[in-house]
Amino acid sequence: MFFLARDEDGTPLGCGGLRLVQDGIAEVKRMYVRPESRGAGVSSAILRRLEEAAIDLGSPALVLETGDEQKRAIGFYEREGFRRIAQFGPYVGAARSICYSKVL
């Protein structure tokens, strides 16, 4: 499942996707907001839509992975209620990966 945020003229502002992983938990994938659209609430709106979609799929939680150099992403996810967890799936043992989860 993939979502694209657009402005009133149809210009893409950002995107985000979901994929189901173990036990029906949804993983946030490809979350991105164009630099000129950052700070305008686009990332929060995309994340809300991803959460709604995960709930519609019956997912009990969201998980995600980001890199340890992605300071703005780390701050954003922590402000949005995500908590750091052990690395999961393909990220186990990845030196630069940080994983998060949020119960829905």
C-alpha positions as CSV (number, residue, x, y, z in Angstrom):
1,M,0.0,0.0,0.0
2,F,1.5,3.4,-1.0
3,F,0.2,6.9,-0.5
4,L,1.2,10.1,-2.3
5,A,0.5,13.6,-0.8
6,R,-0.2,16.3,-3.3
7,D,-1.0,20.0,-3.1
8,E,-4.2,21.5,-4.6
9,D,-2.5,21.7,-8.0
10,G,-1.5,18.1,-7.9
11,T,2.2,18.7,-7.2
12,P,3.7,15.8,-5.2
13,L,4.7,16.8,-1.7
14,G,5.6,13.5,-0.1
15,C,4.9,9.8,0.1
16,G,4.8,6.8,2.4
17,G,4.0,3.1,2.2
18,L,3.1,0.1,4.2
19,R,3.9,-3.6,4.0
20,L,2.7,-6.3,6.2
21,V,5.4,-8.2,8.1
22,Q,5.4,-10.9,10.7
23,D,2.1,-11.3,12.7
24,G,0.2,-8.8,10.6
25,I,2.3,-5.9,11.9
26,A,2.7,-3.1,9.3
27,E,6.1,-1.7,8.4
28,V,6.3,2.0,7.3
29,K,8.4,2.1,4.1
30,R,9.6,4.9,1.8
31,M,8.4,7.8,4.0
32,Y,9.6,10.9,2.3
33,V,8.7,14.6,2.1
34,R,10.2,17.0,-0.4
35,P,12.6,19.5,1.3
36,E,10.5,22.5,0.2
37,S,7.4,20.9,1.9
38,R,9.0,20.1,5.2
39,G,7.7,21.9,8.3
40,A,4.2,22.3,6.8
41,G,2.6,19.2,8.4
42,V,2.9,16.9,5.3
43,S,4.9,14.2,7.2
44,S,2.4,14.1,10.0
45,A,-0.5,13.9,7.5
46,I,1.1,11.1,5.7
47,L,1.9,9.2,8.9
48,R,-1.8,9.6,10.1
49,R,-2.9,8.1,6.8
50,L,-0.5,5.2,7.2
51,E,-1.7,4.6,10.7
52,E,-5.4,4.6,9.5
53,A,-4.5,2.2,6.7
54,A,-2.7,-0.1,9.2
55,I,-5.7,-0.1,11.5
56,D,-8.0,-0.9,8.6
57,L,-5.8,-3.9,7.8
58,G,-6.1,-5.0,11.4
59,S,-2.5,-4.3,12.3
60,P,-1.8,-4.0,16.0
61,A,1.3,-1.9,15.5
62,L,3.6,-0.1,13.1
63,V,7.3,-0.7,12.9
64,L,10.0,1.1,10.9
65,E,13.7,1.4,10.3
66,T,15.7,4.5,9.8
67,G,19.4,5.3,9.6
68,D,21.4,6.6,12.6
69,E,22.4,9.7,10.6
70,Q,18.7,10.6,10.0
71,K,18.4,13.0,13.0
72,R,15.3,14.8,11.7
73,A,13.5,11.5,11.0
74,I,14.5,10.1,14.4
75,G,13.2,13.3,16.1
76,F,10.0,13.1,14.1
77,Y,9.2,9.5,14.8
78,E,9.9,9.9,18.5
79,R,7.6,13.0,18.7
80,E,4.9,10.9,16.9
81,G,5.0,8.3,19.7
82,F,7.3,5.7,18.2
83,R,9.6,3.9,20.7
84,R,13.0,2.3,19.9
85,I,13.0,-1.4,19.6
86,A,15.5,-4.2,18.8
87,Q,16.3,-4.5,15.1
88,F,13.9,-6.8,13.2
89,G,13.9,-8.7,10.0
90,P,16.4,-7.6,7.4
91,Y,17.8,-5.0,9.8
92,V,19.1,-7.4,12.4
93,G,22.8,-6.8,12.7
94,A,22.8,-3.7,10.5
95,A,25.3,-1.3,12.2
96,R,23.6,1.9,11.1
97,S,19.9,0.9,11.5
98,I,17.6,2.1,14.2
99,C,14.2,0.5,14.5
100,Y,11.0,1.8,16.1
101,S,7.5,0.6,16.9
102,K,4.2,2.2,17.8
103,V,1.2,0.4,19.1
104,L,-2.0,1.4,17.3
